[in-house]
Amino acid sequence: MPLTPEQQAEIDAQRAAPRQTLRAVSEGMEAHLYRPREVLDHGFVRVIDYMGDDSAIVQAARVSYGAGTKHVSNDEGLIRYLMRHWHSTPFEMCEVKFHVKLPVFVARQWIRHRTANVNEYSARYSILDREFYIPAPDALAAQSTTNNQGRGAVLEGAEAERVLEMLKSDAGRAYDHYEAMLSQDGQQGLARELARMNLPANVYTQWYWKTDLHNLFHFLRLRADAHAQYEIRVYAEAICEMVRDWVPFAYAAFEDYRMGGATLSAKALDCVRRMLKGEEVTQETSGMSKGEWREFEGVIG
Ligand SMILES: Cc1cc2nc3c(=O)[nH]c(=O)nc-3n(C[C@H](O)[C@H](O)[C@H](O)COP(=O)(O)OP(=O)(O)OC[C@H]3O[C@@H](n4cnc5c(N)ncnc54)[C@H](O)[C@@H]3O)c2cc1C
């Protein structure tokens, strides 16, 4: 369980004290506010605060005084137009702040997204918990033989057991030494900022992460994608569900144009046109490399 009873009580208290506001409120997001959504074995993601809704995007695009246009269908159409034409600044008018608990090796991928504001739990100041990410058996995969940056079939039998045992015992031993180095029983005790260097990359950390909707969509486009590493993808997928409830029109446009859509090069577009005219195009006649052709075939099915 990632939350202590005290943490759960704080969340319950926050949810039990609603306040009236004149600001834009998204009913879908209100349902998520403060509640942690469990991810991996000890992680979570939860919304701490947000600003704006679908109407805020429309309002900003029109630089208007009111809340969007008079007709819901106009709002949806405008949001789709903005997304389709990469008119991105109206999406930056919506903001969201998450509290995330995640393994350090996932945090290293996540932090590469520079267009966010971050404050991480200080392991100089505090002692980290004995919590390590240990993959579930169905996430314990072998190295892919075709993709150096990917995984293949799930490990099974004795090999799976041996790997799991190594992951658990190494993490446990490293934490035992961390505690022993910090201890002040009969010794001075090593500084927390130094003792932490002994901990493996699957130890959990936490941060507050704030970004705007445009940059969040960019993050989700890359990290909720099937090619993203599973351990960060599950966080991105959890966030997708929250964003769907927060800004339904914007999320639907994002799903349609970004997640579900594809960008074609000039050569690829030329091939599509030739195919539509009935020509049989192959990799050799396409002008594309083998890798490009493989990806092109993946797009057009
Ligand atoms: C599948 C996958 C594999 C990856 N593999 C590797 C890897 O092997 N090694 C590795 O190092 N990284 C890797 N990355 C990380 C990747 O290179 C990016 O750093 C990461 O996805 C963040 O993207 P971003 O820079 O677009 O996002 P953000 O930092 O959020 O930036 C958003 C956009 O803002 C603009 N921007 C932000 N900062 C600057 C700046 N300083 N200068 C100019 N423009 C800026 C850019 O247009 C950028 O696209 C991988 C990412 C993915 C999704």
The ligand as an ORCA input file, in Angstrom:
! r2SCAN-3c Opt
* xyz 0 1
  C      11.306      6.212    -26.788
  C      12.319      7.209    -26.279
  C      13.659      6.893    -26.234
  C      14.609      7.815    -25.765
  N      15.937      7.469    -25.716
  C      16.849      8.351    -25.221
  C      18.242      8.019    -25.129
  O      18.665      6.930    -25.512
  N      19.105      8.933    -24.614
  C      18.683     10.178    -24.198
  O      19.509     10.981    -23.749
  N      17.372     10.522    -24.277
  C      16.453      9.656    -24.754
  N      15.122     10.009    -24.818
  C      14.719     11.347    -24.309
  C      14.412     12.309    -25.481
  O      15.570     12.537    -26.265
  C      13.933     13.647    -24.908
  O      14.925     14.219    -24.095
  C      12.664     13.502    -24.067
  O      11.712     12.711    -24.742
  C      12.078     14.866    -23.767
  O      11.567     15.404    -24.959
  P      11.588     16.966    -25.248
  O      12.976     17.496    -25.161
  O      10.867     17.161    -26.555
  O      10.662     17.501    -24.043
  P      10.769     18.843    -23.223
  O      12.063     18.951    -22.508
  O       9.518     18.914    -22.379
  O      10.727     19.954    -24.299
  C       9.544     20.184    -25.088
  C       9.965     20.953    -26.297
  O      10.464     22.234    -25.883
  C      11.567     22.594    -26.698
  N      12.754     22.732    -25.835
  C      12.834     22.481    -24.506
  N      14.048     22.762    -24.045
  C      14.769     23.198    -25.106
  C      16.102     23.630    -25.289
  N      16.961     23.709    -24.273
  N      16.490     23.968    -26.520
  C      15.652     23.930    -27.568
  N      14.375     23.515    -27.477
  C      13.935     23.160    -26.265
  C      11.728     21.515    -27.751
  O      10.970     21.848    -28.887
  C      11.088     20.313    -27.096
  O      10.619     19.335    -28.004
  C      14.174      9.093    -25.304
  C      12.802      9.412    -25.338
  C      11.875      8.492    -25.808
  C      10.416      8.862    -25.813
*
